[in-house]
């Protein structure tokens, strides 16, 4: 549960090596505060939608993720891939296993969820809500597949404020989300 005196913090257990350490998860609620890497914020809650968004770090903001199972098996063999390509679902599972920011129900967002953080005007070179503007990649994948095309997914472009459909047989940036009916699944 959130501490009543500080709604931005929550104690969670983090496994490091073989020891369990108590870490204070920091969750930002301010819709105008631009989150810097140095702020060590774990997540941001968009109070207009009740969605909680993962805040990227300097270490993982540039990581790219493969979403197609067949493609993930061949990541190491693709000549155009870099070493920082990760498996999207394994990344989500890792966040949930670690109870990232105190929760275990993180997921790949739908395109409708990504649309809620797109903005009409740029903030720090991106069309994204201010709190996420300093730790944002160019575009993010969604879990939304196109109805008429099996190998196509929707992505949101935060560099030019558009939504497009693209093959799921490549690699993309990922920002996880949680919320909706699952928002009440907290970890003590």
Secondary structure in CASP SS format (residue, H / E / C, confidence):
PFRMAT SS
TARGET T0000
AUTHOR 0000-0000-0000
METHOD secondary structure of the structure
MODEL  1
X C 1.00
X C 1.00
X E 1.00
X C 1.00
X C 1.00
X E 1.00
X C 1.00
X C 1.00
X E 1.00
X E 1.00
X E 1.00
X E 1.00
X E 1.00
X E 1.00
X E 1.00
X E 1.00
X C 1.00
X C 1.00
X E 1.00
X E 1.00
X E 1.00
X E 1.00
X E 1.00
X E 1.00
X E 1.00
X E 1.00
X E 1.00
X E 1.00
X C 1.00
X C 1.00
X C 1.00
X C 1.00
X C 1.00
X C 1.00
X C 1.00
X C 1.00
X H 1.00
X H 1.00
X H 1.00
X C 1.00
X C 1.00
X C 1.00
X E 1.00
X E 1.00
X E 1.00
X E 1.00
X C 1.00
X C 1.00
X C 1.00
X C 1.00
X E 1.00
X E 1.00
X E 1.00
X E 1.00
X C 1.00
X C 1.00
X C 1.00
X C 1.00
X C 1.00
X C 1.00
X C 1.00
X C 1.00
X C 1.00
X E 1.00
X E 1.00
X E 1.00
X C 1.00
X C 1.00
X H 1.00
X H 1.00
X H 1.00
X H 1.00
X H 1.00
X C 1.00
X H 1.00
X H 1.00
X H 1.00
X C 1.00
X C 1.00
X C 1.00
X C 1.00
X C 1.00
X C 1.00
X C 1.00
X E 1.00
X E 1.00
X E 1.00
X H 1.00
X H 1.00
X H 1.00
X H 1.00
X H 1.00
X H 1.00
X H 1.00
X H 1.00
X H 1.00
X H 1.00
X C 1.00
X C 1.00
X H 1.00
X H 1.00
X H 1.00
X E 1.00
X C 1.00
X C 1.00
X C 1.00
X E 1.00
X E 1.00
X C 1.00
X C 1.00
X H 1.00
X H 1.00
X H 1.00
X H 1.00
X H 1.00
X C 1.00
X C 1.00
X E 1.00
X E 1.00
X E 1.00
X E 1.00
X E 1.00
X E 1.00
X C 1.00
X C 1.00
X E 1.00
X E 1.00
X E 1.00
X C 1.00
X H 1.00
X H 1.00
X H 1.00
X H 1.00
X H 1.00
X H 1.00
X C 1.00
X C 1.00
X C 1.00
X E 1.00
X E 1.00
X E 1.00
X E 1.00
X E 1.00
X E 1.00
X E 1.00
X C 1.00
X C 1.00
X C 1.00
X C 1.00
X C 1.00
X C 1.00
X E 1.00
X E 1.00
X E 1.00
X E 1.00
X E 1.00
X E 1.00
X C 1.00
X C 1.00
X C 1.00
X C 1.00
X E 1.00
X E 1.00
X E 1.00
X E 1.00
X E 1.00
X E 1.00
X C 1.00
X C 1.00
X C 1.00
X E 1.00
X E 1.00
X C 1.00
X C 1.00
X C 1.00
X E 1.00
X E 1.00
X E 1.00
X E 1.00
X H 1.00
X H 1.00
X H 1.00
X H 1.00
X H 1.00
X C 1.00
X E 1.00
X C 1.00
X C 1.00
END
